[in-house]
């Protein structure tokens, strides 16, 4: 039976994606998913070629060649000049020297808890704790000033929302920012990470809940023992995720794996169906529950 040119193209793309995901999950190579976003103009090129060239096998081969060339070209691009290096909390971070706009949150007086909503979209987000002498709810250093800031109170609950004024579509509005939250009151954090790289050092924050939606991104999350009960809801797509969890905390991970790889068994967790737990979970003074919904992901757990 003769196959159509369209089925040949789809089949070839699926084979390439399968090989790519297999290599990523088995550490044959390492690739930041966010880098693929830089090749969105190839869609315009493909559409233009489709209008200029007659449909057929030659066109399909051109499109496949462009996809291969894009990924290969990324590996050949020389690295950018070495940026400034520093420690951000407990996470090593490299930051550009671009001047940033500073936002200061309201004072903590009268607040018993904080609900914090933020959108990272495309770029880099670094989060840590404010120092104990700072009496604000938060501070932020932003790479651009077009940002919406909303601070409200509902009884003793402070509610803050930070988000870009414009959508970060195709990298046209990249947002890089450093965020610091108060360590003095319990915090519920909702984060739309989009296609950003996120470094979340939550070890000195009284985190009660983290709800994070991440797409094509790489994330590092470091948890602590400042709150006795912590719940994380992580919806991650084509991502790489590093989790750092204290050894003396009881840990339960519910994992809807998709096409993901993890090292939970090697880290000492016991598996029952789609749930992984530490042996002493019920007896631990600090309980951390993580609900993971992962697509084509690579997840690494480290107990420290």
C-alpha positions as CSV (number, residue, x, y, z in Angstrom):
1,X,0.0,0.0,0.0
2,X,1.4,3.4,-1.0
3,X,1.7,5.9,1.8
4,X,0.8,9.6,1.3
5,X,3.5,12.2,1.7
6,X,1.6,13.6,4.7
7,X,1.8,10.3,6.6
8,X,5.5,10.0,5.8
9,X,6.1,13.5,7.2
10,X,4.1,12.8,10.4
11,X,5.8,9.4,10.9
12,X,9.3,10.9,10.5
13,X,8.6,13.6,13.0
14,X,7.3,11.1,15.5
15,X,10.4,9.0,15.1
16,X,12.7,12.0,15.6
17,X,10.7,13.1,18.7
18,X,10.8,9.6,20.1
19,X,14.5,9.3,19.7
20,X,15.0,12.8,21.2
21,X,12.8,12.0,24.3
22,X,14.5,8.6,24.8
23,X,17.9,10.1,24.8
24,X,16.9,12.9,27.2
25,X,15.4,10.5,29.7
26,X,18.4,8.2,29.6
27,X,20.9,11.0,29.8
28,X,22.4,10.3,26.4
29,X,22.4,14.1,26.0
30,X,21.2,17.1,28.0
31,X,19.0,19.7,26.4
32,X,17.0,22.6,28.0
33,X,13.5,22.5,26.6
34,X,13.2,26.3,26.7
35,X,15.9,26.5,24.1
36,X,13.5,25.0,21.5
37,X,11.2,28.0,21.8
38,X,13.9,30.0,20.1
39,X,13.1,28.1,16.9
40,X,9.5,29.1,16.5
41,X,10.3,31.2,13.4
42,X,10.9,27.9,11.6
43,X,7.1,27.5,11.5
44,X,6.9,30.7,9.4
45,X,9.6,29.4,7.1
46,X,7.8,26.0,6.7
47,X,4.5,27.8,5.8
48,X,6.4,30.0,3.3
49,X,8.0,27.0,1.7
50,X,4.7,25.2,1.5
51,X,3.3,28.1,-0.5
52,X,6.3,28.4,-2.8
53,X,7.0,24.7,-3.5
54,X,4.7,22.0,-4.8
55,X,3.5,19.5,-2.3
56,X,5.4,16.3,-2.4
57,X,8.1,14.2,-0.9
58,X,10.7,16.9,-1.6
59,X,8.8,19.4,0.6
60,X,8.5,16.9,3.4
61,X,12.2,16.2,3.3
62,X,12.9,19.9,3.5
63,X,10.8,20.3,6.6
64,X,12.4,17.3,8.3
65,X,15.8,18.7,7.4
66,X,15.0,22.0,9.0
67,X,13.9,20.3,12.2
68,X,17.1,18.3,12.4
69,X,19.2,21.4,11.5
70,X,17.6,23.5,14.2
71,X,18.3,21.1,17.1
72,X,21.8,20.4,15.7
73,X,22.6,24.1,15.3
74,X,21.7,24.8,18.9
75,X,24.5,22.4,20.0
76,X,27.0,24.2,17.8
77,X,26.2,27.8,19.0
78,X,29.2,29.1,21.0
79,X,28.4,29.9,24.7
80,X,27.6,33.5,25.7
81,X,30.2,35.4,27.7
82,X,30.4,34.1,31.2
83,X,27.8,35.9,33.3
84,X,28.2,37.1,36.9
85,X,28.0,34.1,39.3
86,X,26.6,34.1,42.8
87,X,24.7,32.0,45.3
88,X,21.0,32.7,45.4
89,X,19.9,31.2,48.7
90,X,21.1,27.6,48.5
91,X,21.0,27.4,44.7
92,X,23.9,28.4,42.5
93,X,22.6,31.0,40.0
94,X,24.1,32.7,37.0
95,X,22.6,36.2,36.3
96,X,23.0,38.7,33.6
97,X,24.2,42.2,34.6
98,X,21.1,43.8,33.1
99,X,19.7,46.5,35.4
100,X,16.5,45.5,37.0
101,X,13.4,47.4,38.4
102,X,12.7,46.9,42.1
103,X,9.3,46.2,43.5
104,X,8.7,46.4,47.3
105,X,5.7,44.7,48.8
106,X,3.6,46.1,51.7
107,X,4.6,45.7,55.4
108,X,3.9,42.5,57.2
109,X,2.0,44.2,60.1
110,X,-1.4,42.6,60.7
111,X,-0.9,39.7,58.2
112,X,-1.3,36.1,59.5
113,X,-0.7,34.4,56.2
114,X,0.2,35.2,52.6
115,X,-1.3,34.0,49.4
116,X,1.1,34.8,46.5
117,X,0.2,34.5,42.8
118,X,2.8,35.1,40.1
119,X,3.5,34.4,36.5
120,X,7.0,33.8,35.1
121,X,5.9,33.1,31.5
122,X,9.3,33.0,29.6
123,X,12.6,33.8,31.2
124,X,14.1,33.0,34.6
125,X,12.6,33.1,38.1
126,X,14.7,32.8,41.2
127,X,12.9,32.7,44.6
128,X,14.3,32.7,48.1
129,X,13.5,34.0,51.6
130,X,13.8,37.6,52.8
131,X,16.1,38.0,55.8
132,X,14.6,38.1,59.3
133,X,15.1,41.8,59.7
134,X,13.0,42.8,56.6
135,X,9.4,43.5,57.6
136,X,7.9,43.5,54.1
137,X,5.9,40.7,52.7
138,X,8.1,40.4,49.6
139,X,10.5,42.2,47.3
140,X,11.2,41.6,43.6
141,X,13.9,42.6,41.1
142,X,12.5,42.6,37.6
143,X,14.2,42.8,34.2
144,X,11.5,45.2,32.9
145,X,9.0,47.6,34.5
146,X,5.8,46.6,32.6
147,X,4.5,44.6,35.5
148,X,1.2,44.5,37.3
149,X,1.3,44.5,41.1
150,X,-1.8,43.9,43.2
151,X,-1.8,43.8,47.1
152,X,-5.0,43.2,49.0
153,X,-6.1,42.0,52.5
154,X,-8.9,39.6,53.4
155,X,-8.9,39.7,57.2
156,X,-5.5,38.7,58.3
157,X,-4.7,37.1,54.9
158,X,-2.5,39.1,52.6
159,X,-3.2,38.4,48.9
160,X,-0.6,39.5,46.3
161,X,-0.5,39.0,42.5
162,X,2.5,39.8,40.3
163,X,2.2,39.3,36.5
164,X,3.5,40.8,33.3
165,X,1.3,43.4,31.6
166,X,2.0,41.7,28.2
167,X,1.9,38.0,27.3
168,X,5.3,36.4,26.8
169,X,4.6,34.9,23.4
170,X,7.4,33.4,21.4
171,X,10.0,35.1,23.7
172,X,9.0,38.6,22.6
173,X,8.5,39.6,26.2
174,X,11.0,37.7,28.2
175,X,10.8,38.2,32.0
176,X,13.7,37.6,34.4
177,X,13.2,38.3,38.0
178,X,14.4,37.6,41.5
179,X,11.7,37.2,44.1
180,X,12.1,37.1,47.9
181,X,9.2,36.2,50.3
182,X,8.8,36.8,54.0
183,X,9.9,33.9,56.3
184,X,7.7,35.1,59.2
185,X,4.2,33.9,58.2
186,X,2.7,30.8,56.4
187,X,2.7,31.1,52.6
188,X,0.6,29.6,49.8
189,X,2.3,30.1,46.5
190,X,0.7,29.7,43.0
191,X,3.2,29.9,40.1
192,X,2.5,29.8,36.4
193,X,6.1,29.0,35.2
194,X,5.3,28.7,31.5
195,X,8.5,28.2,29.6
196,X,10.7,29.7,32.3
197,X,13.7,28.3,34.1
198,X,12.8,28.3,37.8
199,X,15.1,28.1,40.9
200,X,12.9,27.9,44.0
201,X,14.7,27.9,47.3
202,X,11.9,27.4,49.8
203,X,13.9,26.0,52.6
204,X,13.6,29.1,54.9
205,X,10.0,29.9,54.0
206,X,6.9,28.7,55.9
207,X,5.5,27.1,52.8
208,X,2.1,25.4,53.3
209,X,1.2,24.9,49.6
210,X,2.9,25.3,46.2
211,X,0.8,25.0,43.1
212,X,3.0,25.2,40.0
213,X,2.1,24.8,36.4
214,X,5.2,24.5,34.2
215,X,5.5,23.8,30.5
216,X,8.8,23.4,28.5
217,X,11.1,24.3,31.4
218,X,13.8,23.3,33.8
219,X,13.1,23.7,37.5
220,X,14.9,23.3,40.8
221,X,12.9,23.2,44.0
222,X,14.5,23.1,47.5
223,X,12.2,22.4,50.4
224,X,12.8,22.9,54.1
225,X,11.2,22.1,57.5
226,X,9.8,25.5,58.5
227,X,6.2,24.2,58.0
228,X,5.1,20.9,59.5
229,X,2.7,20.2,56.7
230,X,3.5,21.1,53.1
231,X,1.6,20.2,49.9
232,X,3.0,20.6,46.4
233,X,0.9,20.3,43.3
234,X,3.3,20.2,40.3
235,X,1.9,20.0,36.7
236,X,5.0,19.7,34.6
237,X,5.1,19.2,30.8
238,X,8.3,18.6,28.8
239,X,10.5,19.5,31.8
240,X,13.4,18.6,33.9
241,X,12.8,18.8,37.6
242,X,15.2,18.6,40.5
243,X,13.7,18.1,44.0
244,X,15.7,18.7,47.2
245,X,13.9,17.4,50.3
246,X,15.3,17.2,53.9
247,X,16.1,13.7,55.0
248,X,14.2,14.1,58.3
249,X,11.0,15.0,56.6
250,X,8.3,12.4,55.8
251,X,7.8,12.4,52.1
252,X,4.9,11.1,49.9
253,X,4.9,11.5,46.2
254,X,1.8,10.6,44.0
255,X,3.1,10.3,40.5
256,X,1.1,10.3,37.2
257,X,4.2,9.5,35.1
258,X,3.3,9.9,31.4
259,X,6.6,9.5,29.6
260,X,8.8,10.4,32.6
261,X,11.9,9.0,34.3
262,X,12.7,9.3,38.0
263,X,15.0,8.0,40.7
264,X,12.5,7.7,43.6
265,X,13.4,4.1,44.3
266,X,17.1,4.8,44.3
267,X,16.4,7.7,46.8
268,X,15.0,5.2,49.3
269,X,11.2,5.6,48.7
270,X,8.8,2.7,48.8
271,X,6.5,2.2,45.9
272,X,2.8,1.2,46.0
273,X,1.1,1.6,42.7
274,X,1.6,5.2,41.7
275,X,2.5,6.4,45.2
276,X,6.1,6.6,46.7
277,X,6.6,7.2,50.4
278,X,9.4,7.2,53.0
279,X,9.4,4.4,55.5
280,X,8.8,6.8,58.5
281,X,6.2,9.0,56.8
282,X,3.5,8.6,59.4
283,X,5.9,9.2,62.3
284,X,7.7,12.2,60.9
285,X,7.3,15.6,62.5
286,X,7.3,17.3,59.1
287,X,5.1,15.9,56.3
288,X,5.6,16.8,52.7
289,X,3.1,15.6,50.1
290,X,3.8,16.0,46.4
291,X,1.3,15.4,43.6
292,X,3.2,15.1,40.3
293,X,1.6,15.2,36.9
294,X,4.4,14.8,34.4
295,X,4.6,14.6,30.7
296,X,7.9,13.9,28.9
297,X,9.9,14.7,32.0
298,X,13.1,13.9,33.8
299,X,12.7,14.0,37.6
300,X,15.5,13.7,40.1
301,X,15.1,13.5,43.9
302,X,17.9,14.4,46.4
303,X,17.6,14.0,50.2
304,X,19.8,16.4,52.1
